[in-house]
Amino acid sequence: MGREEWSSTLGFILASIGSAVGIGNIWRFPYIVGANGGGAFLIPYLVSVLLFGLPLMVLELAIGRSTGTSVVSTFRSIRKRFSVAGLVIVTIVSLILGYYLVITSWVLAYALFFILGRPMEFGAFTDSYLPLVFFLLSGLAVFMTVRSGVREGIERASRYLIPILLVFLLFLVAVSLTEPGAVEGVGFYLSPDYSRLTDPAVWIAAFGQAFFSLSVGMGILLTFGSYLKREALFRNAAIIAAADILIAVLAGLAIFPLVFTAGLDPAAGVNLAFITLPSAFTEIRYGMLLGALFFLMLFAAALTSAVSMLEAPTAALMDSYGYPRKRATLLVFAAVMLLGLPSALSYTALKLEVFGTAFLALADYAFGTIGLIVAGLIVSIVGGWFMSRARICAEIGGCGWQQKVYMTLIRYGVPAVLLITLIGSFFRVAG
Ligand code: PFF
């Protein structure tokens, strides 16, 4: 049997948007913007995406399409000993997926609570063992999707879910902007504070968020590239990045007016999505309906990202050991559920903690922040320095000056910026 392929360019683009657009866009980005200079933050963010995120995206797609295989076998084909680096990457993706699924499962729970018209208080929810039930349910949804294959599973899920997500989001933005707290909310979110641009922490926050949001440097796009035929990579990568930015910006316009209308303080991370917003929804008109739409939209975003994270290690197992898809998916799914269990348990009655910090928060820092950057460094160094230049040029339309600029960015710019982000995150400069 030949290698699986996307059914069309649109299918590939939607699946990649599905991977990029996730929890990171909808509740991470808006808060980071609000806390790091408002509208002014868009400058470092756009610089990060254009100069560093996009080149890495194109590099991954080019490598995957050129080798026609997933991350471990690609790395092995470049140098035999690099297969270890490939293994490190799929391990990091699996570890990230483990805790990402926990948050995905809370989103599913809240979608259901709002549909039933009975939002549960977050503390009461995590004091029960209900989170474990939802962890299993969301894991199964991701597993079933990936098990169905590239076209029938991954592509099909994004074809339905991304348009639905967009419609719900636009509706929420329209409603939010007519709420009484709209001016104050948009003000908090976007009024620019240019003085913040001299603060290195703001730049580091922008770099970190851009890499996380675009799902680059994780071997996911490399795997997606291996299912591609002859599409123009730059144009498609630009479409994916533009959609990612647009959805992130819109999410802030939907969220902050509601928070201010309910007279609440904007919070960060977990608190914003599961404490502040649910109480905002209980305060405002048609709150139950809006809450249901919001959490369904967030679930669509999280699910399609989680699916892409499961696909990278699954494809690696299929390509390296010749496992059939169904068996490979089952094995990776079982491993991911085990890896995610401590994070899941950290927000149940068991309250699993390490050094007084919830395991999930630790996982977000160790895997989702440090691990993500390490993986990005590996991909950019192996791809930029050890993959034949001629082969990459062949994928990106020749070796003219644009490609030279691009290769310079990949070889020097991306690793340098990732290293700075790594050091900054190590010392927690970026909050
Ligand atoms: N891009 C996803 C988001 O913004 O939520 C998260 C993500 C997916 C991060 C895949 C890393 C990754 F490898």
Residues whose N, C-alpha, C, O or C-beta is under 5 A from the ligand:
A	BS01	PFF	S19 A20 V21 G22 I23 G24 N25 F212 S213 L214 S215 M218 S305 M309
